[in-house]
């Protein structure tokens, strides 16, 4: 899984992500109160700050600089 967030305009972002083995794509995100709101697969989702522990993914446990969409989908910076 990976996530690249690129600012494209004031309050808008390009989100390039692979959220599982079968789902990858590029989505338009917009500033929201607690993160970046975007639509994927007909669902409105929120990308928000989290810890690795909050993602529920054991391989991200202990990491602190992360983003998550929902439990089981999280992305942390390397290094």
C-alpha positions in Angstrom: 0.0 0.0 0.0 1.2 3.5 -0.7 0.0 7.1 -0.7 1.3 10.2 -2.4 -0.4 13.5 -1.6 0.3 16.4 -3.9 -1.1 19.9 -3.4 -2.6 21.1 -6.7 -4.5 24.3 -5.8 -5.6 26.2 -2.8 -7.3 23.6 -0.6 -7.1 20.8 -3.2 -4.9 17.7 -3.5 -4.1 14.9 -5.8 -4.2 11.6 -3.9 -2.4 8.7 -5.6 -2.9 5.6 -3.6 -3.0 1.8 -3.5 -5.3 0.9 -0.7 -5.3 -2.9 -1.1 -4.0 -5.4 -3.6 -6.8 -4.7 -6.1 -7.5 -1.0 -5.6 -5.3 1.8 -6.8 -6.0 5.1 -8.4 -5.8 8.8 -8.3 -8.4 10.9 -6.5 -9.2 14.6 -5.9 -9.1 15.6 -2.3 -10.3 18.8 -0.6 -9.5 20.4 2.7 -11.9 19.3 5.4 -12.2 20.1 9.1 -10.2 17.1 10.3 -8.2 16.1 7.2 -8.7 15.7 3.4 -12.1 14.6 2.1 -12.2 12.5 -1.1 -14.5 10.0 -3.0 -13.5 6.5 -3.8 -15.7 3.7 -5.1 -18.8 5.8 -4.6 -18.0 6.5 -0.9 -17.0 9.8 0.6 -13.9 9.2 2.8 -11.7 11.2 5.1 -7.9 11.0 5.1 -6.8 12.1 8.6 -3.7 12.2 10.8 -3.1 9.0 12.9 -0.5 6.9 14.6 0.5 3.5 13.3 -1.3 2.0 16.3 -4.6 3.7 15.4 -4.5 2.2 11.8 -4.9 -1.3 13.3 -2.1 -2.6 11.0 0.5 -4.5 13.0 3.4 -3.6 10.6 2.7 0.1 11.4 2.6 -0.3 15.1 4.8 2.2 17.0 5.0 4.6 14.0 3.9 8.2 14.7 3.8 10.1 11.4 0.9 8.5 9.7 -2.4 9.0 7.8 -5.4 6.8 7.8 -8.7 6.4 6.0 -10.3 3.8 8.2 -9.2 0.9 10.4 -7.1 -1.4 8.3 -6.0 1.3 5.8 -3.1 3.5 6.9 0.1 5.0 5.5 3.2 6.1 7.5 6.2 8.0 6.4 9.4 6.0 6.1 12.6 7.2 7.7 
